């Protein structure tokens, strides 16, 4: 796992995942409020956002999601994600 820290693509993958985590949080709030998020909820989104990105990234790292290329992902890897 340590050798991945020298790989530029590893950081690109983590960055892309962080963007998707942020988008998924906004989409969850949008669905919750029928795509009309009240302004009073934006401070909650801002407060939760760092936690969501940190916890999800750490969980993906612990579950070895970043250990290989996605084209080599197998069914056991997908089950581990679930």
Secondary structure as the mmCIF struct_conf table of DSSP 4:
data_model
#
loop_
_struct_conf.conf_type_id
_struct_conf.id
_struct_conf.beg_label_comp_id
_struct_conf.beg_label_asym_id
_struct_conf.beg_label_seq_id
_struct_conf.end_label_comp_id
_struct_conf.end_label_asym_id
_struct_conf.end_label_seq_id
HELX_RH_3T_P HELX_RH_3T_P1 UNK A 2 UNK A 6
HELX_RH_AL_P HELX_RH_AL_P1 UNK A 8 UNK A 32
TURN_TY1_P TURN_TY1_P1 UNK A 33 UNK A 35
HELX_RH_3T_P HELX_RH_3T_P2 UNK A 39 UNK A 41
HELX_RH_AL_P HELX_RH_AL_P2 UNK A 42 UNK A 62
TURN_TY1_P TURN_TY1_P2 UNK A 63 UNK A 64
HELX_RH_3T_P HELX_RH_3T_P3 UNK A 65 UNK A 67
BEND BEND1 UNK A 68 UNK A 68
HELX_RH_3T_P HELX_RH_3T_P4 UNK A 70 UNK A 72
HELX_RH_AL_P HELX_RH_AL_P3 UNK A 75 UNK A 81
#
